[in-house]
Amino acid sequence: MFTILLGAIALAAAACGGGSGDTGSSAHPPPVLSASAVAYLPSKAHALTAAGLGREIQRPALTAALARWGFRSAAERSFQGESHRLTVVDSRTLDFTAAAGARAYVGYVHTHAAVYLGVYPTVLPFRSAGRSGWMFRAQSCACPHATALWLGVTSAGPRVTWLEINGPDATAATLRALADQAP
């Protein structure tokens, strides 16, 4: 739930233009999960910047790290709506100048999982469509109707694939099936 809240804040910031200190790349945004992959939810796609990625987790140092790792560009497609299947899907693609940068970002998410997902997330190795990285399951709250939040972050070559899902059908298998469709 924590990441969803941060994602909503990031979407609002992006809609407002990101501010004058926002740094990004002039490279074309990379592809993200197609709207037809979760056709039952409305979605919006937009570019992401290094500064925005750092702001959303309140870690400005991430912006500088992304620059060191050769961050080129990123994009996000956010799906959200009422459904008895999934209610939130967040697909991101980050491109770096080299595979080492992509691996460094995946490693950063792994070592900072609590920042993204709250304390004590379940962490498992994850492979999808020839990419490797990590799968995380956030601790569920004891709230009525609470659903699982899953995140998969993988890389292959200079590209990172990030996929987050939440909703009644959010499982490791659902995450893997959607991740296999993501660029």
MITIVO-527047 format. One record per atom (N, C-alpha, C): residue in one letter; atom name; x, y, z negated. Coordinates in pm, whole numbers, plus 32768, in hexadecimal, padded with zeros to 4 digits. Example, Ala and Ser with C-alpha at 12.3 -4.5 7.8 and 13.67 -1.06 7.14 Angstrom:
BEGIN
+------+------+------+------+------+
| rest | atom |    X |    Y |    Z |
+------+------+------+------+------+
|    A |    N | 8527 | 7DC7 | 7CF4 |
|    A |   CA | 84CE | 7E3E | 7CF4 |
|    A |    C | 8528 | 7EB6 | 7CF4 |
|    S |    N | 8505 | 7F1F | 7D3C |
|    S |   CA | 8557 | 7F96 | 7D36 |
|    S |    C | 850A | 8003 | 7CED |
+------+------+------+------+------+
***
This chain:
BEGIN
+------+------+------+------+------+
| rest | atom |    X |    Y |    Z |
+------+------+------+------+------+
|    M |    N | 8051 | 7F89 | 8000 |
|    M |   CA | 8000 | 8000 | 8000 |
|    M |    C | 8056 | 807E | 8000 |
|    F |    N | 80CA | 8075 | 7FBE |
|    F |   CA | 8124 | 80E7 | 7FB4 |
|    F |    C | 814F | 8115 | 803D |
|    T |    N | 8174 | 80B6 | 8095 |
|    T |   CA | 81A2 | 80D8 | 811A |
|    T |    C | 8131 | 8114 | 816C |
|    I |    N | 80B7 | 80E2 | 8158 |
|    I |   CA | 8046 | 8117 | 81A2 |
|    I |    C | 8032 | 81AA | 817F |
|    L |    N | 803A | 81CB | 80FE |
|    L |   CA | 802E | 8255 | 80D3 |
|    L |    C | 809C | 82AA | 8111 |
|    L |    N | 8117 | 8276 | 810F |
|    L |   CA | 8185 | 82BF | 814B |
|    L |    C | 8171 | 82CF | 81E1 |
|    G |    N | 813C | 8265 | 8220 |
|    G |   CA | 8121 | 826D | 82AF |
|    G |    C | 80BA | 82D7 | 82CF |
|    A |    N | 8052 | 82E2 | 827C |
|    A |   CA | 7FED | 8349 | 8292 |
|    A |    C | 8029 | 83D4 | 8283 |
|    I |    N | 8081 | 83E4 | 8221 |
|    I |   CA | 80C5 | 8464 | 820F |
|    I |    C | 811C | 8484 | 8288 |
|    A |    N | 8164 | 841E | 82B9 |
|    A |   CA | 81BA | 8433 | 832E |
|    A |    C | 8167 | 8457 | 83A9 |
|    L |    N | 80F3 | 8414 | 83B9 |
|    L |   CA | 809D | 8435 | 842A |
|    L |    C | 806C | 84C5 | 8421 |
|    A |    N | 8047 | 84EF | 83A8 |
|    A |   CA | 801A | 8579 | 8396 |
|    A |    C | 808A | 85DB | 83B5 |
|    A |    N | 8104 | 85BB | 8388 |
|    A |   CA | 8176 | 8613 | 83A3 |
|    A |    C | 8192 | 861B | 8438 |
|    A |    N | 8188 | 85A9 | 847C |
|    A |   CA | 81A0 | 85A8 | 850C |
|    A |    C | 8137 | 85FA | 8555 |
|    A |    N | 80BB | 85F1 | 8526 |
|    A |   CA | 8050 | 863E | 8566 |
|    A |    C | 8065 | 86D4 | 8554 |
|    C |    N | 80A8 | 86F9 | 84E9 |
|    C |   CA | 80C1 | 8787 | 84CE |
|    C |    C | 8141 | 87B8 | 8511 |
|    G |    N | 8185 | 8764 | 8559 |
|    G |   CA | 81FB | 8790 | 85A2 |
|    G |    C | 827D | 876F | 855F |
|    G |    N | 827A | 873D | 84E4 |
|    G |   CA | 82F3 | 870C | 84A5 |
|    G |    C | 8348 | 8775 | 8463 |
|    G |    N | 8335 | 87F4 | 847C |
|    G |   CA | 8384 | 885A | 8438 |
|    G |    C | 8400 | 8880 | 8486 |
|    S |    N | 843D | 88F1 | 8462 |
|    S |   CA | 84AE | 8926 | 84AD |
|    S |    C | 852E | 88D9 | 8496 |
|    G |    N | 853A | 888F | 8427 |
|    G |   CA | 85B4 | 8844 | 840D |
|    G |    C | 85B2 | 87B9 | 8449 |
|    D |    N | 854C | 8799 | 8497 |
|    D |   CA | 853D | 8714 | 84CE |
|    D |    C | 85A3 | 86FE | 853D |
|    T |    N | 85EE | 8694 | 8531 |
|    T |   CA | 864C | 8672 | 859A |
|    T |    C | 8620 | 85F3 | 85DC |
|    G |    N | 862D | 85ED | 865B |
|    G |   CA | 8604 | 8577 | 86A4 |
|    G |    C | 8660 | 8563 | 871A |
|    S |    N | 8631 | 851A | 8779 |
|    S |   CA | 8680 | 84FD | 87EE |
|    S |    C | 8632 | 8523 | 8869 |
|    S |    N | 8678 | 8549 | 88D1 |
|    S |   CA | 8636 | 856A | 894D |
|    S |    C | 861A | 84ED | 899F |
|    A |    N | 864A | 8479 | 8973 |
|    A |   CA | 8632 | 83FC | 89BA |
|    A |    C | 859D | 83DC | 89B9 |
|    H |    N | 856E | 8399 | 8A20 |
|    H |   CA | 84E2 | 8371 | 8A25 |
|    H |    C | 84C5 | 8310 | 89B3 |
|    P |    N | 8450 | 831D | 8975 |
|    P |   CA | 842D | 82C0 | 890A |
|    P |    C | 8427 | 8231 | 8940 |
|    P |    N | 8453 | 81D0 | 88F2 |
|    P |   CA | 844E | 8145 | 891D |
|    P |    C | 83BF | 810F | 8918 |
|    P |    N | 83A5 | 809D | 8956 |
|    P |   CA | 831F | 8063 | 8954 |
|    P |    C | 82FC | 802C | 88CA |
|    V |    N | 827B | 8025 | 88AE |
|    V |   CA | 8248 | 7FED | 8831 |
|    V |    C | 81DE | 7F84 | 8854 |
|    L |    N | 81A9 | 7F43 | 87F0 |
|    L |   CA | 813F | 7EE0 | 8803 |
|    L |    C | 80CE | 7F20 | 8853 |
|    S |    N | 809B | 7EDA | 88B6 |
|    S |   CA | 8033 | 7F13 | 890B |
|    S |    C | 7FB0 | 7F20 | 88BE |
|    A |    N | 7F60 | 7F81 | 88E7 |
|    A |   CA | 7EDE | 7F97 | 88A7 |
|    A |    C | 7E85 | 7F1D | 88B3 |
|    S |    N | 7E96 | 7ECF | 891C |
|    S |   CA | 7E42 | 7E57 | 892F |
|    S |    C | 7E66 | 7DE5 | 88D0 |
|    A |    N | 7EDA | 7DEB | 888F |
|    A |   CA | 7F02 | 7D80 | 8832 |
|    A |    C | 7EA6 | 7D79 | 87B9 |
|    V |    N | 7E6F | 7DEA | 8790 |
|    V |   CA | 7E10 | 7DEF | 8721 |
|    V |    C | 7D9D | 7E47 | 8752 |
|    A |    N | 7D5B | 7E1A | 87BC |
|    A |   CA | 7CF8 | 7E6B | 8802 |
|    A |    C | 7C80 | 7E92 | 87AC |
|    Y |    N | 7C66 | 7E49 | 8740 |
|    Y |   CA | 7BF3 | 7E67 | 86EB |
|    Y |    C | 7C0D | 7EDB | 868B |
|    L |    N | 7C88 | 7F12 | 8689 |
|    L |   CA | 7CA6 | 7F86 | 8636 |
|    L |    C | 7CD0 | 7FFB | 868F |
|    P |    N | 7CA1 | 8074 | 8670 |
|    P |   CA | 7CD3 | 80E8 | 86BB |
|    P |    C | 7D67 | 80FF | 869B |
|    S |    N | 7DB0 | 8136 | 86FB |
|    S |   CA | 7E3F | 814C | 86E4 |
|    S |    C | 7E6C | 81CE | 8724 |
|    K |    N | 7EDC | 81FE | 86F1 |
|    K |   CA | 7F1D | 8275 | 8727 |
|    K |    C | 7FB2 | 8259 | 872A |
|    A |    N | 7FF5 | 8285 | 8794 |
|    A |   CA | 8085 | 8274 | 879F |
|    A |    C | 80C7 | 82FE | 87A4 |
|    H |    N | 813E | 8305 | 876B |
|    H |   CA | 818A | 8382 | 876D |
|    H |    C | 821E | 8364 | 8755 |
|    A |    N | 8271 | 83C6 | 8776 |
|    A |   CA | 8302 | 83BA | 875E |
|    A |    C | 831F | 83CF | 86CB |
|    L |    N | 838B | 8394 | 869C |
|    L |   CA | 83BE | 83A8 | 8614 |
|    L |    C | 8449 | 83E5 | 861E |
|    T |    N | 846E | 8431 | 85B8 |
|    T |   CA | 84F4 | 846C | 85B3 |
|    T |    C | 8541 | 8433 | 853D |
|    A |    N | 85C3 | 8442 | 8540 |
|    A |   CA | 8617 | 8417 | 84D0 |
|    A |    C | 85F0 | 8461 | 8451 |
|    A |    N | 85DA | 84E3 | 845D |
|    A |   CA | 85B4 | 8533 | 83E7 |
|    A |    C | 852F | 8504 | 83AE |
|    G |    N | 84D1 | 84E5 | 8405 |
|    G |   CA | 8450 | 84B5 | 83D8 |
|    G |    C | 845B | 842F | 8391 |
|    L |    N | 84AF | 83D6 | 83C3 |
|    L |   CA | 84C4 | 8354 | 8383 |
|    L |    C | 84FF | 8365 | 82F7 |
|    G |    N | 8559 | 83C5 | 82E8 |
|    G |   CA | 8592 | 83E0 | 8264 |
|    G |    C | 852E | 8420 | 8205 |
|    R |    N | 84DE | 847B | 823A |
|    R |   CA | 847A | 84C0 | 81E6 |
|    R |    C | 840F | 8462 | 81B3 |
|    E |    N | 83E2 | 8405 | 8206 |
|    E |   CA | 8372 | 83B2 | 81DD |
|    E |    C | 8391 | 835B | 8165 |
|    I |    N | 840E | 833B | 814D |
|    I |   CA | 8432 | 82ED | 80D5 |
|    I |    C | 847C | 8343 | 8070 |
|    Q |    N | 847C | 83C5 | 8087 |
|    Q |   CA | 84BD | 8425 | 802E |
|    Q |    C | 8550 | 8403 | 8017 |
|    R |    N | 8594 | 83E1 | 8085 |
|    R |   CA | 8623 | 83C3 | 8085 |
|    R |    C | 8665 | 8412 | 80F5 |
|    P |    N | 8683 | 8494 | 80DE |
|    P |   CA | 86C0 | 84E5 | 8147 |
|    P |    C | 8744 | 84AB | 8179 |
|    A |    N | 878A | 8460 | 8124 |
|    A |   CA | 8809 | 8425 | 814E |
|    A |    C | 87F6 | 83C0 | 81BF |
|    L |    N | 877D | 838A | 81CE |
|    L |   CA | 8763 | 832E | 823C |
|    L |    C | 8774 | 8374 | 82C2 |
|    T |    N | 8750 | 83F3 | 82C9 |
|    T |   CA | 875F | 843E | 8346 |
|    T |    C | 87F1 | 8440 | 8373 |
|    A |    N | 884C | 845D | 8317 |
|    A |   CA | 88DB | 845E | 8338 |
|    A |    C | 890C | 83D2 | 835B |
|    A |    N | 88DB | 836E | 8312 |
|    A |   CA | 8902 | 82E4 | 832E |
|    A |    C | 88D5 | 82BB | 83BB |
|    L |    N | 885B | 82E0 | 83DF |
|    L |   CA | 882B | 82C0 | 8466 |
|    L |    C | 8885 | 82FD | 84D1 |
|    A |    N | 88B3 | 8376 | 84BA |
|    A |   CA | 890F | 83B6 | 8519 |
|    A |    C | 8992 | 8367 | 8522 |
|    R |    N | 89C8 | 833E | 84AF |
|    R |   CA | 8A44 | 82ED | 84AE |
|    R |    C | 8A31 | 8269 | 84F6 |
|    W |    N | 89B9 | 8230 | 84EB |
|    W |   CA | 899D | 81AE | 8529 |
|    W |    C | 897B | 81B9 | 85BD |
|    G |    N | 8978 | 8234 | 85F3 |
|    G |   CA | 895E | 8245 | 8682 |
|    G |    C | 88CA | 8246 | 86A7 |
|    F |    N | 8875 | 8276 | 864E |
|    F |   CA | 87E6 | 8280 | 866C |
|    F |    C | 87D0 | 82D1 | 86EA |
|    R |    N | 8781 | 829B | 8747 |
|    R |   CA | 8761 | 82E1 | 87C4 |
|    R |    C | 86D2 | 8313 | 87C6 |
|    S |    N | 8672 | 82BB | 87AB |
|    S |   CA | 85E6 | 82E2 | 87B0 |
|    S |    C | 8591 | 8279 | 876A |
|    A |    N | 8515 | 829F | 874C |
|    A |   CA | 84B8 | 8242 | 870B |
|    A |    C | 842A | 826A | 872D |
|    A |    N | 83D2 | 8209 | 8724 |
|    A |   CA | 8344 | 8221 | 873B |
|    A |    C | 82F3 | 81C9 | 86DE |
|    E |    N | 8275 | 81EF | 86CD |
|    E |   CA | 821C | 81A6 | 8674 |
|    E |    C | 8191 | 81A2 | 86B2 |
|    R |    N | 814F | 8130 | 86A5 |
|    R |   CA | 80C0 | 8126 | 86C2 |
|    R |    C | 807F | 80FA | 8640 |
|    S |    N | 8023 | 814C | 860F |
|    S |   CA | 7FDB | 812E | 8594 |
|    S |    C | 7F4C | 810A | 85B6 |
|    F |    N | 7F22 | 8096 | 8587 |
|    F |   CA | 7E99 | 8068 | 8596 |
|    F |    C | 7E59 | 8072 | 850B |
|    Q |    N | 7DDF | 80A3 | 8504 |
|    Q |   CA | 7D9C | 80A7 | 8483 |
|    Q |    C | 7D06 | 80B1 | 8497 |
|    G |    N | 7CBD | 8064 | 8448 |
|    G |   CA | 7C2B | 8067 | 844D |
|    G |    C | 7BF1 | 7FFB | 83F5 |
|    E |    N | 7B6E | 7FF4 | 83F3 |
|    E |   CA | 7B2A | 7F8E | 83A4 |
|    E |    C | 7B21 | 7F0E | 83F5 |
|    S |    N | 7B41 | 7E9F | 83B5 |
|    S |   CA | 7B3E | 7E1E | 83F8 |
|    S |    C | 7B43 | 7DB0 | 838E |
|    H |    N | 7B0D | 7D3E | 83B2 |
|    H |   CA | 7B19 | 7CC8 | 835A |
|    H |    C | 7B98 | 7C79 | 837A |
|    R |    N | 7BEB | 7CB0 | 83D3 |
|    R |   CA | 7C67 | 7C6E | 83FA |
|    R |    C | 7CDE | 7CBD | 83C3 |
|    L |    N | 7D0D | 7D1E | 840E |
|    L |   CA | 7D76 | 7D79 | 83E1 |
|    L |    C | 7D3B | 7E05 | 83DB |
|    T |    N | 7D69 | 7E54 | 837C |
|    T |   CA | 7D38 | 7EDE | 8370 |
|    T |    C | 7DA4 | 7F43 | 8393 |
|    V |    N | 7E22 | 7F1C | 8384 |
|    V |   CA | 7E93 | 7F73 | 83A6 |
|    V |    C | 7EFE | 7F1F | 83EB |
|    V |    N | 7F2F | 7F51 | 845A |
|    V |   CA | 7FA2 | 7F16 | 849F |
|    V |    C | 7FFB | 7F8B | 84C5 |
|    D |    N | 807A | 7F83 | 84A2 |
|    D |   CA | 80DA | 7FEC | 84C3 |
|    D |    C | 814C | 7FAD | 8510 |
|    S |    N | 8156 | 7FCF | 8590 |
|    S |   CA | 81BF | 7F9A | 85E7 |
|    S |    C | 8221 | 800A | 8605 |
|    R |    N | 82A0 | 7FEF | 85E8 |
|    R |   CA | 8309 | 8051 | 8606 |
|    R |    C | 8377 | 800D | 8656 |
|    T |    N | 83B4 | 805B | 86AB |
|    T |   CA | 842B | 8030 | 86F2 |
|    T |    C | 8492 | 809E | 86E4 |
|    L |    N | 850B | 8078 | 86BA |
|    L |   CA | 8579 | 80D6 | 86AE |
|    L |    C | 85E9 | 80A8 | 870A |
|    D |    N | 861F | 8104 | 8758 |
|    D |   CA | 8690 | 80E5 | 87B0 |
|    D |    C | 870E | 8129 | 877D |
|    F |    N | 877B | 80DE | 877E |
|    F |   CA | 87FE | 810F | 8755 |
|    F |    C | 885D | 8101 | 87CB |
|    T |    N | 88D1 | 813F | 87C1 |
|    T |   CA | 8932 | 8137 | 882F |
|    T |    C | 8976 | 80AF | 8836 |
|    A |    N | 8976 | 8064 | 87C6 |
|    A |   CA | 89B7 | 7FE1 | 87C3 |
|    A |    C | 8970 | 7F85 | 8760 |
|    A |    N | 8986 | 7F04 | 8771 |
|    A |   CA | 8949 | 7EA0 | 871A |
|    A |    C | 8970 | 7EB4 | 8688 |
|    A |    N | 89E8 | 7EE2 | 866E |
|    A |   CA | 8A14 | 7EF6 | 85E2 |
|    A |    C | 89BB | 7F5C | 859C |
|    G |    N | 898F | 7FC3 | 85E1 |
|    G |   CA | 8937 | 8027 | 85A6 |
|    G |    C | 88AF | 7FEC | 8584 |
|    A |    N | 8879 | 7F9C | 85DF |
|    A |   CA | 87F8 | 7F5B | 85C5 |
|    A |    C | 8802 | 7EFE | 854D |
|    R |    N | 886D | 7EB0 | 8547 |
|    R |   CA | 8881 | 7E55 | 84D4 |
|    R |    C | 8890 | 7EA4 | 8452 |
|    A |    N | 88D5 | 7F16 | 8458 |
|    A |   CA | 88E7 | 7F69 | 83E0 |
|    A |    C | 8860 | 7F9B | 83AD |
|    Y |    N | 8808 | 7FC4 | 8407 |
|    Y |   CA | 8784 | 7FF4 | 83DC |
|    Y |    C | 8733 | 7F82 | 839E |
|    V |    N | 8734 | 7F0E | 83DD |
|    V |   CA | 86EC | 7E9A | 83A4 |
|    V |    C | 8725 | 7E79 | 831A |
|    G |    N | 87AA | 7E81 | 830B |
|    G |   CA | 87E9 | 7E69 | 8289 |
|    G |    C | 87C0 | 7ED2 | 8223 |
|    Y |    N | 87B0 | 7F4F | 824F |
|    Y |   CA | 8786 | 7FB9 | 81F5 |
|    Y |    C | 86F9 | 7F9D | 81C0 |
|    V |    N | 869F | 7F79 | 8219 |
|    V |   CA | 8617 | 7F5A | 81EE |
|    V |    C | 861A | 7EE4 | 818B |
|    H |    N | 866B | 7E80 | 81A9 |
|    H |   CA | 8676 | 7E0B | 8150 |
|    H |    C | 86A5 | 7E33 | 80C5 |
|    T |    N | 870E | 7E83 | 80BD |
|    T |   CA | 8745 | 7EA8 | 803A |
|    T |    C | 86F2 | 7F13 | 7FF2 |
|    H |    N | 8699 | 7F55 | 803B |
|    H |   CA | 8643 | 7FBC | 7FFF |
|    H |    C | 85AF | 7F93 | 8008 |
|    A |    N | 8594 | 7F13 | 8007 |
|    A |   CA | 850B | 7EE1 | 8016 |
|    A |    C | 84AB | 7F1E | 7FB0 |
|    A |    N | 84D8 | 7F32 | 7F36 |
|    A |   CA | 8481 | 7F6A | 7ECE |
|    A |    C | 8458 | 7FF9 | 7EEF |
|    V |    N | 84AC | 8042 | 7F36 |
|    V |   CA | 848A | 80CB | 7F5E |
|    V |    C | 8416 | 80C7 | 7FC2 |
|    Y |    N | 8419 | 8066 | 801B |
|    Y |   CA | 83B1 | 805A | 8080 |
|    Y |    C | 8332 | 8018 | 804C |
|    L |    N | 8341 | 7FB7 | 7FF1 |
|    L |   CA | 82CF | 7F62 | 7FCC |
|    L |    C | 82AE | 7F5D | 7F38 |
|    G |    N | 82F2 | 7FA7 | 7EE6 |
|    G |   CA | 82DA | 7F9D | 7E57 |
|    G |    C | 8330 | 7F2F | 7E1A |
|    V |    N | 8329 | 7F21 | 7D98 |
|    V |   CA | 8380 | 7EC3 | 7D52 |
|    V |    C | 835F | 7E32 | 7D70 |
|    Y |    N | 83C4 | 7DE2 | 7D6D |
|    Y |   CA | 83BD | 7D50 | 7D78 |
|    Y |    C | 8379 | 7D19 | 7DF4 |
|    P |    N | 8398 | 7D4D | 7E6A |
|    P |   CA | 835D | 7D0E | 7EE0 |
|    P |    C | 839D | 7C85 | 7EF6 |
|    T |    N | 8352 | 7C2C | 7F32 |
|    T |   CA | 8387 | 7BAB | 7F5E |
|    T |    C | 83D8 | 7BC5 | 7FDC |
|    V |    N | 8450 | 7B8D | 7FE4 |
|    V |   CA | 84A9 | 7BA4 | 8057 |
|    V |    C | 84D0 | 7B1D | 8091 |
|    L |    N | 84BB | 7B0C | 8112 |
|    L |   CA | 84DB | 7A90 | 8157 |
|    L |    C | 8523 | 7AAD | 81DA |
|    P |    N | 857F | 7A57 | 8204 |
|    P |   CA | 85BA | 7A69 | 828A |
|    P |    C | 854A | 7A5D | 82F2 |
|    F |    N | 855A | 7AA5 | 8361 |
|    F |   CA | 84F0 | 7AA9 | 83C6 |
|    F |    C | 852D | 7AA8 | 8450 |
|    R |    N | 84F8 | 7A53 | 84A6 |
|    R |   CA | 851F | 7A50 | 8533 |
|    R |    C | 84A1 | 7A5D | 8587 |
|    S |    N | 84AB | 7AAC | 85F0 |
|    S |   CA | 843A | 7AC1 | 8649 |
|    S |    C | 846E | 7AE6 | 86D3 |
|    A |    N | 8443 | 7A9C | 8737 |
|    A |   CA | 8462 | 7ABB | 87C3 |
|    A |    C | 84F8 | 7AD5 | 87D8 |
|    G |    N | 854D | 7A82 | 879D |
|    G |   CA | 85DD | 7A90 | 87AD |
|    G |    C | 861D | 7AFA | 8756 |
|    R |    N | 85CF | 7B3A | 8702 |
|    R |   CA | 8602 | 7BA1 | 86A7 |
|    R |    C | 860E | 7B65 | 861C |
|    S |    N | 866A | 7B9C | 85CC |
|    S |   CA | 8676 | 7B6C | 8543 |
|    S |    C | 8676 | 7BE1 | 84E2 |
|    G |    N | 8648 | 7BC6 | 846A |
|    G |   CA | 8641 | 7C2C | 8403 |
|    G |    C | 85FC | 7BF6 | 8388 |
|    W |    N | 859B | 7C44 | 8356 |
|    W |   CA | 855C | 7C25 | 82D6 |
|    W |    C | 84C6 | 7C38 | 82DC |
|    M |    N | 8481 | 7BE4 | 828F |
|    M |   CA | 83F1 | 7BEF | 827B |
|    M |    C | 83DC | 7C0E | 81E7 |
|    F |    N | 8385 | 7C6D | 81CC |
|    F |   CA | 8369 | 7C97 | 8143 |
|    F |    C | 82D3 | 7C8C | 8129 |
|    R |    N | 82B1 | 7C65 | 80B0 |
|    R |   CA | 8226 | 7C68 | 8083 |
|    R |    C | 8222 | 7CBE | 8007 |
|    A |    N | 81D5 | 7D29 | 800D |
|    A |   CA | 81C9 | 7D82 | 7F9A |
|    A |    C | 8179 | 7D3E | 7F2C |
|    Q |    N | 8197 | 7D5F | 7EB1 |
|    Q |   CA | 8148 | 7D2C | 7E41 |
|    Q |    C | 80BC | 7D65 | 7E4C |
|    S |    N | 8059 | 7D0E | 7E42 |
|    S |   CA | 7FCF | 7D3C | 7E48 |
|    S |    C | 7FA6 | 7D73 | 7DC1 |
|    C |    N | 7F52 | 7DD8 | 7DC5 |
|    C |   CA | 7F1E | 7E0D | 7D48 |
|    C |    C | 7EAA | 7DB4 | 7D1B |
|    A |    N | 7E7E | 7DC6 | 7CA1 |
|    A |   CA | 7E0F | 7D78 | 7C6C |
|    A |    C | 7D8A | 7DB8 | 7C8D |
|    C |    N | 7D8A | 7E10 | 7CEE |
|    C |   CA | 7D10 | 7E58 | 7D15 |
|    C |    C | 7CAE | 7DF8 | 7D5A |
|    P |    N | 7C2D | 7E0F | 7D45 |
|    P |   CA | 7BCC | 7DBE | 7D8F |
|    P |    C | 7BDE | 7DD4 | 7E25 |
|    H |    N | 7BD4 | 7D6D | 7E71 |
|    H |   CA | 7BDF | 7D71 | 7F03 |
|    H |    C | 7C6A | 7D97 | 7F36 |
|    A |    N | 7CD0 | 7D8E | 7EE1 |
|    A |   CA | 7D58 | 7DAB | 7F0D |
|    A |    C | 7D84 | 7D43 | 7F74 |
|    T |    N | 7DCB | 7D6F | 7FDA |
|    T |   CA | 7DFC | 7D13 | 8040 |
|    T |    C | 7E93 | 7D1D | 8049 |
|    A |    N | 7ECD | 7CB7 | 8081 |
|    A |   CA | 7F5F | 7CAF | 808B |
|    A |    C | 7F96 | 7D14 | 80EE |
|    L |    N | 800C | 7D47 | 80D0 |
|    L |   CA | 8056 | 7D9F | 812A |
|    L |    C | 80D6 | 7D55 | 8150 |
|    W |    N | 80E9 | 7D3F | 81D1 |
|    W |   CA | 815E | 7CF9 | 8206 |
|    W |    C | 81AB | 7D58 | 8260 |
|    L |    N | 822F | 7D4D | 825D |
|    L |   CA | 8287 | 7D9D | 82B2 |
|    L |    C | 82F3 | 7D43 | 82EA |
|    G |    N | 8309 | 7D4A | 836D |
|    G |   CA | 8376 | 7D05 | 83AE |
|    G |    C | 83D0 | 7D6B | 83F2 |
|    V |    N | 8453 | 7D63 | 83D9 |
|    V |   CA | 84B3 | 7DBE | 8417 |
|    V |    C | 8522 | 7D68 | 8452 |
|    T |    N | 8531 | 7D6F | 84D6 |
|    T |   CA | 8592 | 7D1B | 851C |
|    T |    C | 85DF | 7D6E | 8581 |
|    S |    N | 864E | 7D35 | 85AF |
|    S |   CA | 8699 | 7D77 | 861A |
|    S |    C | 86D1 | 7D0F | 867A |
|    A |    N | 86E5 | 7D3C | 86F4 |
|    A |   CA | 872C | 7CF1 | 875C |
|    A |    C | 876E | 7D5B | 87B2 |
|    G |    N | 87F0 | 7D50 | 87C2 |
|    G |   CA | 8837 | 7DB7 | 880C |
|    G |    C | 8825 | 7E3C | 87C6 |
|    P |    N | 8817 | 7EAA | 8810 |
|    P |   CA | 880C | 7F2E | 87D3 |
|    P |    C | 877D | 7F55 | 87AA |
|    R |    N | 8720 | 7EF8 | 87A9 |
|    R |   CA | 8693 | 7F17 | 878D |
|    R |    C | 8665 | 7ED8 | 870A |
|    V |    N | 8618 | 7F27 | 86BE |
|    V |   CA | 85D7 | 7EF8 | 8643 |
|    V |    C | 8541 | 7EF1 | 865C |
|    T |    N | 8504 | 7E85 | 862F |
|    T |   CA | 8474 | 7E75 | 8634 |
|    T |    C | 8441 | 7E71 | 85A4 |
|    W |    N | 83E5 | 7ECA | 8585 |
|    W |   CA | 83A8 | 7ED5 | 8500 |
|    W |    C | 8314 | 7EBA | 8512 |
|    L |    N | 82DC | 7E61 | 84C3 |
|    L |   CA | 824D | 7E47 | 84CA |
|    L |    C | 8217 | 7E34 | 843E |
|    E |    N | 81B4 | 7E83 | 841B |
|    E |   CA | 8175 | 7E7E | 8398 |
|    E |    C | 80E1 | 7E62 | 83AD |
|    I |    N | 80A9 | 7E05 | 835C |
|    I |   CA | 801B | 7DE5 | 8366 |
|    I |    C | 7FDC | 7DE1 | 82DD |
|    N |    N | 7F5A | 7DFF | 82DA |
|    N |   CA | 7F0D | 7DFA | 825E |
|    N |    C | 7E7D | 7DDB | 8283 |
|    G |    N | 7E3B | 7D91 | 822F |
|    G |   CA | 7DAE | 7D71 | 8246 |
|    G |    C | 7D90 | 7CE3 | 821C |
|    P |    N | 7D11 | 7CBA | 8224 |
|    P |   CA | 7CEA | 7C35 | 81F7 |
|    P |    C | 7D35 | 7BC2 | 823A |
|    D |    N | 7D59 | 7BD0 | 82B9 |
|    D |   CA | 7DA1 | 7B66 | 8300 |
|    D |    C | 7E39 | 7B7B | 8304 |
|    A |    N | 7E6D | 7BD4 | 82B1 |
|    A |   CA | 7EFD | 7BEE | 82B0 |
|    A |    C | 7F44 | 7B79 | 826D |
|    T |    N | 7F90 | 7B2F | 82BD |
|    T |   CA | 7FDE | 7ABD | 828D |
|    T |    C | 8064 | 7ABE | 82D6 |
|    A |    N | 80BE | 7A6A | 82AA |
|    A |   CA | 813E | 7A5C | 82EE |
|    A |    C | 8128 | 7A2E | 837E |
|    A |    N | 80CA | 79D3 | 8393 |
|    A |   CA | 80AE | 79A0 | 841B |
|    A |    C | 8077 | 7A0E | 8474 |
|    T |    N | 801F | 7A63 | 843F |
|    T |   CA | 7FE7 | 7AD2 | 848E |
|    T |    C | 8056 | 7B35 | 84B1 |
|    L |    N | 80AC | 7B53 | 844E |
|    L |   CA | 811C | 7BAC | 8469 |
|    L |    C | 8173 | 7B75 | 84D8 |
|    R |    N | 8194 | 7AF5 | 84D1 |
|    R |   CA | 81EB | 7AB8 | 8537 |
|    R |    C | 81A9 | 7ABD | 85C1 |
|    A |    N | 8128 | 7A9F | 85C8 |
|    A |   CA | 80E3 | 7A9E | 864A |
|    A |    C | 80E4 | 7B2A | 8689 |
|    L |    N | 80CD | 7B92 | 8639 |
|    L |   CA | 80D0 | 7C19 | 8671 |
|    L |    C | 8160 | 7C45 | 868F |
|    A |    N | 81BD | 7C20 | 8638 |
|    A |   CA | 824A | 7C45 | 864F |
|    A |    C | 827D | 7C09 | 86D1 |
|    D |    N | 824E | 7B90 | 86F2 |
|    D |   CA | 8278 | 7B50 | 876F |
|    D |    C | 8249 | 7B9E | 87E9 |
|    Q |    N | 81E2 | 7BF1 | 87DA |
|    Q |   CA | 81AE | 7C43 | 8849 |
|    Q |    C | 81F1 | 7CCD | 884E |
|    A |    N | 8234 | 7CF3 | 87E2 |
|    A |   CA | 826E | 7D79 | 87DB |
|    A |    C | 82F0 | 7D80 | 882B |
|    P |    N | 830E | 7DF8 | 8860 |
|    P |   CA | 838C | 7E08 | 88AB |
|    P |    C | 8406 | 7E02 | 8852 |
+------+------+------+------+------+
***
